[in-house]
């Protein structure tokens, strides 16, 4: 018994001594390998560096394999014009962090560029990707620079990757977009024989783009596509469209993607031209389409929402003499609820007619412009939701300056635009499908009752709307 006690005491002493010795040893935590980086110091292998504040990088820096630079929330790494970042390890931009490239950024084979926050690359910069680049769900990459995506490189888009007008992309690797992501091609892009763009999200081809494809562009079943300019396919180039044929939830510009361009002349009329328009003479003058005001919104208690007094005569006479018609509603709404009410009234006015051209919301009042971009977007969406629920193809009309000043067209570019800009050429940077180029035109048949000529708006249209709407059974066609 005494011997057992001695053994027990000896064991206790050994345990206590060991605990004291362990406590005396230096402890290396994972935090010890994290270094706050200044943008100039050498990055060593096997370590993690944080950028916690705005810093500038003015020389050549390499992130070796096994090392990581993480730009944290509130941090910004500016690669200046003299700076060159070469990534063999990982460069990561956290949510709330920013990577601004004015110099050179190269992601080598085995290297990773992960964007959870923001990447901006200026016109004077360049980006090269031989490894992996990922723009995550909340990430946003805005690229105005030269870009090379080399053979074997993988670019994955889960958030937004936007190549701006000044961008110049040469792609031999693969760009993949996930569902609910956005890829914008607004500049110059050359896709080589080995290059692939595999789309399950939304892809936009901008009006100023110049896309030449010798590889493959694949639109998967889930993909959506807004195209304002044609993609040039070489002999080896392929555009593979795997989306369900004619199955569209919304009546947006998606259905116009592969429709050929046409050129047609038209006018638009309202009560302002009176009830004496001679539509037989108008048709004989070469007018192919007319956009007719159907109704307007609420102005005051004395002037409630109302059908245009000349609407029914104009639409019936125009169609009688073979002129295709579109219709528009002049809006005075200032809330989402009012916009929806206007659309419901509009649908009730036009429901008994076949409409060969789009069904249009005219919004141009100055007080509406002061409502705010977000609220205006919601109003336009609400108006068009009512139209689409009733199987009408929606279009938005306003002046160039009104659109550019008061709307966020990156959000609304899924809708077709009827653009008002007087002159010999269009300087509007967005997409449009009908152009109102004169407010003072003269057309045979548009006269007063005493045969005095009246002025009328003149338009050009660029799609074969009657054929399109018959194909998709829209606008009562």
PEZIKA-V279518 format. One record per residue. N is the residue number from 1. SS is DSSP state (@ for helix, = for strand, . for the rest). OMEGA is omega in degrees with one decimal (999 if undefined). NEAR is the number of other ideal C-beta (glycine too) atoms within 10 Angstrom. Layout:
<<N	SS	OMEGA	NEAR> <N	SS	OMEGA	NEAR>>
//
This chain:
<<1	.	179.1	4> <2	@	-179.8	5> <3	@	179.9	7> <4	@	179.2	8> <5	@	179.3	9> <6	@	179.0	9> <7	@	-179.9	9> <8	@	179.3	10> <9	@	179.7	10> <10	@	178.7	10> <11	@	178.2	10> <12	@	179.1	10> <13	@	179.9	10> <14	@	-179.9	10> <15	@	-179.8	10> <16	@	178.8	10> <17	@	179.5	10> <18	@	179.3	10> <19	@	178.6	10> <20	@	-179.4	9> <21	@	179.6	9> <22	@	179.2	9> <23	@	-178.2	8> <24	@	-178.7	7> <25	.	176.5	7> <26	.	-179.4	5> <27	.	177.5	7> <28	.	178.0	8> <29	.	177.9	7> <30	@	179.8	7> <31	@	-178.0	7> <32	@	-179.2	10> <33	@	177.6	13> <34	=	-175.5	14> <35	=	174.1	14> <36	=	-171.8	13> <37	.	-178.3	22> <38	.	179.0	12> <39	.	-177.1	20> <40	.	-175.3	12> <41	.	178.1	11> <42	.	176.8	7> <43	.	-174.8	18> <44	.	-175.9	12> <45	.	173.2	11> <46	.	-177.9	11> <47	.	177.6	17> <48	=	-177.3	19> <49	=	178.3	22> <50	=	168.6	17> <51	=	-173.7	26> <52	.	-178.3	15> <53	.	176.2	13> <54	=	176.6	13> <55	=	-179.5	16> <56	=	177.6	16> <57	=	-171.3	23> <58	.	-179.9	15> <59	.	179.8	12> <60	=	179.0	12> <61	=	177.0	20> <62	=	171.7	16> <63	=	-175.5	23> <64	.	177.4	16> <65	.	-179.2	14> <66	.	178.5	13> <67	.	-177.6	20> <68	=	169.2	19> <69	=	-177.7	24> <70	=	177.3	21> <71	=	-171.9	28> <72	.	178.8	17> <73	.	-177.6	12> <74	.	178.9	13> <75	.	175.0	22> <76	=	174.1	19> <77	=	176.7	25> <78	=	172.8	18> <79	=	-174.3	23> <80	.	-173.8	16> <81	.	178.4	13> <82	.	-176.0	13> <83	.	177.7	22> <84	=	178.9	18> <85	=	178.1	24> <86	=	-171.0	18> <87	=	169.5	28> <88	.	178.0	19> <89	.	-179.0	25> <90	=	170.8	21> <91	=	-173.4	26> <92	=	176.8	22> <93	=	-177.7	28> <94	.	174.2	19> <95	.	-176.7	14> <96	.	176.4	14> <97	.	-177.4	23> <98	=	171.3	20> <99	=	-179.7	25> <100	=	-175.3	20> <101	=	173.8	25> <102	.	-177.2	20> <103	.	-176.2	23> <104	=	179.0	19> <105	=	-177.2	25> <106	=	177.7	20> <107	=	-173.9	26> <108	.	178.2	19> <109	.	-176.3	12> <110	.	179.6	13> <111	.	-178.5	22> <112	=	169.8	19> <113	=	-176.4	25> <114	=	-177.1	19> <115	=	171.7	27> <116	.	179.5	22> <117	.	-174.8	24> <118	=	170.6	22> <119	=	173.5	24> <120	=	-179.5	19> <121	=	-170.1	25> <122	.	-177.1	18> <123	.	-175.3	14> <124	.	-173.8	13> <125	.	171.0	22> <126	=	177.9	17> <127	=	174.0	23> <128	=	-179.5	19> <129	=	172.6	25> <130	.	-179.7	21> <131	.	-177.1	23> <132	=	173.3	19> <133	=	-179.5	28> <134	=	171.7	21> <135	=	-172.5	28> <136	.	-169.1	19> <137	.	-178.6	12> <138	.	-178.4	14> <139	.	-179.9	22> <140	=	178.8	19> <141	=	-178.4	24> <142	=	-170.2	16> <143	=	177.3	25> <144	.	-169.2	21> <145	.	170.3	24> <146	=	-178.3	20> <147	=	172.0	23> <148	=	175.0	17> <149	=	-170.2	26> <150	.	177.5	20> <151	.	-178.6	13> <152	.	179.9	13> <153	.	179.0	23> <154	=	174.7	16> <155	=	-178.7	24> <156	=	-178.1	18> <157	=	173.0	25> <158	.	177.7	21> <159	.	-178.5	22> <160	=	172.3	22> <161	=	-175.0	26> <162	=	172.7	20> <163	=	-173.7	25> <164	.	-174.0	19> <165	.	-176.5	15> <166	.	-177.7	16> <167	.	178.2	23> <168	=	-172.1	18> <169	=	172.7	21> <170	=	-169.7	16> <171	=	172.2	24> <172	.	178.5	20> <173	.	-174.6	23> <174	=	172.1	19> <175	=	-179.3	26> <176	=	176.5	20> <177	=	179.4	26> <178	.	175.4	18> <179	.	178.4	13> <180	.	175.4	12> <181	.	179.5	22> <182	=	173.4	20> <183	=	-179.3	22> <184	=	178.0	22> <185	=	-175.0	25> <186	.	-178.3	24> <187	.	179.4	23> <188	=	179.6	18> <189	=	175.4	24> <190	=	-179.2	18> <191	=	-174.6	26> <192	.	-178.0	20> <193	.	-178.4	13> <194	.	-175.2	15> <195	.	-179.7	25> <196	=	166.5	18> <197	=	-174.7	25> <198	=	-166.7	17> <199	=	169.1	26> <200	.	177.0	20> <201	.	179.7	21> <202	=	176.9	20> <203	=	177.3	22> <204	=	172.1	22> <205	=	-170.6	22> <206	.	-177.0	23> <207	.	-177.8	16> <208	.	-174.8	14> <209	.	175.1	21> <210	=	-172.5	18> <211	=	176.3	23> <212	=	-172.8	14> <213	=	170.7	23> <214	.	178.7	18> <215	.	-176.9	22> <216	=	165.5	19> <217	=	-175.1	25> <218	=	174.8	17> <219	=	-178.2	19> <220	.	-174.7	16> <221	.	-176.1	10> <222	.	-172.2	16> <223	.	167.8	21> <224	=	-164.8	22> <225	=	173.6	19> <226	=	-176.9	20> <227	=	176.5	20> <228	.	179.4	19> <229	.	-175.1	15> <230	.	170.7	12> <231	.	179.1	17> <232	=	177.9	12> <233	=	174.2	17> <234	.	-178.6	14> <235	.	-178.8	5> <236	.	-175.4	11> <237	.	-178.2	19> <238	=	168.4	13> <239	=	-175.6	15> <240	=	-175.0	11> <241	=	-177.9	15> <242	.	179.6	12> <243	.	179.0	17> <244	.	-177.8	8> <245	.	174.2	6> <246	.	178.1	9> <247	.	-176.7	7> <248	.	178.2	15> <249	.	-177.3	8> <250	.	175.9	15> <251	.	-175.0	25> <252	.	-178.6	18> <253	@	176.7	23> <254	@	-176.3	17> <255	@	-179.0	18> <256	@	-168.3	20> <257	.	-173.9	15> <258	.	177.7	10> <259	.	-177.7	14> <260	.	175.9	8> <261	=	173.1	10> <262	=	177.9	12> <263	=	-177.7	9> <264	=	-177.5	17> <265	=	-179.3	15> <266	=	177.7	22> <267	=	167.8	26> <268	=	-173.4	26> <269	=	176.1	26> <270	.	175.1	21> <271	@	-176.9	13> <272	@	177.5	13> <273	@	177.8	22> <274	.	-177.6	15> <275	.	-177.9	11> <276	.	177.6	16> <277	.	178.8	24> <278	.	-172.3	16> <279	@	175.2	23> <280	@	177.6	15> <281	@	177.5	15> <282	@	179.3	22> <283	@	-179.6	19> <284	@	-178.9	12> <285	.	179.4	15> <286	.	175.9	9> <287	.	-175.7	25> <288	.	179.0	15> <289	=	176.8	22> <290	=	175.2	28> <291	=	-167.6	28> <292	=	176.6	29> <293	=	-179.3	23> <294	=	-175.2	28> <295	=	175.8	20> <296	=	-178.2	23> <297	.	-179.4	23> <298	.	176.4	17> <299	.	-178.8	11> <300	.	177.5	7> <301	.	178.6	6> <302	.	-178.8	5> <303	.	-180.0	11> <304	.	176.9	11> <305	.	-172.0	19> <306	=	171.4	13> <307	=	175.1	16> <308	.	-173.8	23> <309	.	-178.6	13> <310	.	-171.3	20> <311	@	-171.3	20> <312	@	176.5	15> <313	@	-176.8	15> <314	@	-175.7	25> <315	@	-178.3	25> <316	@	178.4	12> <317	@	179.6	19> <318	@	-179.4	24> <319	@	177.3	18> <320	@	-177.3	11> <321	.	170.3	15> <322	.	178.7	10> <323	.	176.3	22> <324	=	-175.3	22> <325	=	164.0	24> <326	=	-178.6	27> <327	=	177.4	26> <328	=	178.8	24> <329	=	178.6	27> <330	=	-172.1	20> <331	.	168.6	26> <332	.	-175.1	18> <333	.	175.1	26> <334	.	175.4	18> <335	.	177.3	13> <336	@	-179.2	16> <337	@	179.2	11> <338	@	178.8	18> <339	@	178.7	28> <340	@	177.7	17> <341	@	177.8	18> <342	@	-178.4	26> <343	@	179.1	27> <344	@	176.7	15> <345	@	179.8	20> <346	@	-179.4	29> <347	@	-179.9	17> <348	@	179.8	13> <349	@	-171.2	18> <350	@	-168.1	24> <351	.	-175.9	10> <352	.	-174.4	9> <353	.	166.1	18> <354	.	-176.4	15> <355	.	-175.0	25> <356	.	-179.8	23> <357	.	-173.9	28> <358	.	176.4	31> <359	=	-156.4	27> <360	=	171.0	29> <361	=	177.0	26> <362	=	-180.0	21> <363	.	-175.0	26> <364	.	-179.4	16> <365	.	-177.5	17> <366	@	-179.1	9> <367	@	176.6	8> <368	@	178.8	19> <369	@	-178.8	17> <370	.	-179.0	10> <371	.	-177.6	16> <372	.	-173.7	10> <373	@	-176.9	15> <374	@	-178.4	10> <375	@	177.8	14> <376	@	177.0	22> <377	@	179.0	15> <378	@	178.3	16> <379	@	-179.4	25> <380	@	176.4	22> <381	@	-178.0	17> <382	@	178.7	19> <383	@	-176.3	26> <384	@	176.0	25> <385	@	178.3	15> <386	@	178.9	19> <387	@	-176.1	25> <388	@	175.4	19> <389	@	179.5	12> <390	.	174.4	19> <391	.	171.4	15> <392	.	178.5	25> <393	.	-174.8	28> <394	=	174.9	23> <395	=	-179.3	26> <396	=	178.1	22> <397	=	165.8	27> <398	=	178.4	23> <399	=	177.4	15> <400	@	-175.8	19> <401	@	-179.7	13> <402	@	179.6	17> <403	@	-175.6	23> <404	@	-176.4	14> <405	@	-166.5	12> <406	@	-175.2	18> <407	.	172.4	20> <408	.	-171.2	11> <409	@	172.8	17> <410	@	178.0	12> <411	@	-173.4	14> <412	@	-174.1	18> <413	.	173.3	19> <414	.	-179.9	16> <415	.	177.6	22> <416	=	-176.9	23> <417	=	167.0	26> <418	=	-170.6	24> <419	=	173.1	21> <420	=	173.6	25> <421	.	-176.3	16> <422	.	176.9	13> <423	.	-176.5	9> <424	.	-179.5	6> <425	.	179.2	8> <426	.	175.1	15> <427	.	176.4	8> <428	.	-172.4	19> <429	.	-177.1	14> <430	.	179.5	19> <431	.	176.6	21> <432	.	-175.5	22> <433	.	171.3	20> <434	=	-179.0	26> <435	=	172.6	19> <436	=	-169.3	22> <437	=	179.1	17> <438	=	174.3	17> <439	=	-172.0	12> <440	=	-179.0	9> <441	=	175.6	16> <442	.	-178.4	13> <443	.	178.1	24> <444	.	179.1	15> <445	.	176.9	20> <446	.	-173.8	23> <447	=	170.1	18> <448	.	179.9	11> <449	.	178.8	8> <450	.	177.3	6> <451	.	173.2	8> <452	.	-177.3	8> <453	=	171.6	12> <454	.	175.9	17> <455	.	-179.1	14> <456	=	178.4	24> <457	=	179.7	21> <458	=	-174.7	20> <459	=	166.6	25> <460	=	175.6	15> <461	=	-169.7	22> <462	=	176.2	16> <463	=	177.2	20> <464	.	-173.3	17> <465	@	-178.4	28> <466	@	179.7	17> <467	@	-179.4	13> <468	@	-175.8	18> <469	@	174.2	25> <470	@	180.0	14> <471	@	-175.2	13> <472	@	178.0	14> <473	.	179.3	10> <474	.	173.9	22> <475	.	-179.5	27> <476	.	-178.3	15> <477	.	999	17>>
//
